[in-house]
């Protein structure tokens, strides 16, 4: 498996989500790169949460601009 995390743009964003539904609070804490075989991810996290849950979502194009 080849890892291009330092050269390629991440395919997904990693969030910690606290709460449920409309009142949930999402904090972006990292990025993820999909493995070439589509079976997993390489993660780069800026923080490790103690509570809440980790959510990995497909990255939107506007995330890379100004954020």
ZIWO-V201752 format. One record per residue. N is the residue number from 1. SS is DSSP state (helix for helix, strand for strand, loop for the rest). PHI is phi in whole degrees, 0 to 359 (none if undefined). OMEGA is omega in whole degrees, 0 to 359 (* if undefined). Layout:
N:SS:PHI:OMEGA
N:SS:PHI:OMEGA
This chain:
1:loop:none:180
2:loop:263:179
3:loop:247:180
4:loop:245:187
5:loop:300:182
6:loop:276:185
7:loop:251:185
8:loop:263:177
9:loop:285:179
10:loop:295:179
11:loop:271:184
12:strand:221:174
13:strand:251:180
14:strand:247:182
15:strand:234:164
16:strand:258:182
17:strand:242:178
18:strand:242:182
19:loop:94:184
20:loop:227:173
21:helix:59:183
22:helix:296:182
23:helix:266:180
24:loop:293:179
25:strand:248:182
26:strand:256:176
27:strand:235:179
28:strand:286:181
29:strand:236:180
30:strand:176:182
31:strand:225:179
32:strand:223:178
33:strand:241:179
34:strand:290:176
35:loop:296:180
36:loop:304:181
37:loop:276:178
38:loop:74:186
39:loop:261:182
40:loop:187:183
41:strand:224:162
42:strand:258:182
43:strand:247:171
44:strand:233:184
45:strand:248:176
46:loop:268:180
47:loop:208:175
48:loop:241:184
49:loop:286:175
50:loop:260:179
51:loop:226:179
52:loop:80:180
53:strand:225:177
54:strand:275:177
55:strand:231:177
56:strand:249:182
57:strand:238:177
58:strand:303:184
59:loop:290:176
60:loop:265:183
61:helix:305:183
62:helix:289:178
63:helix:298:183
64:helix:281:183
65:loop:254:175
66:loop:81:179
67:loop:245:*
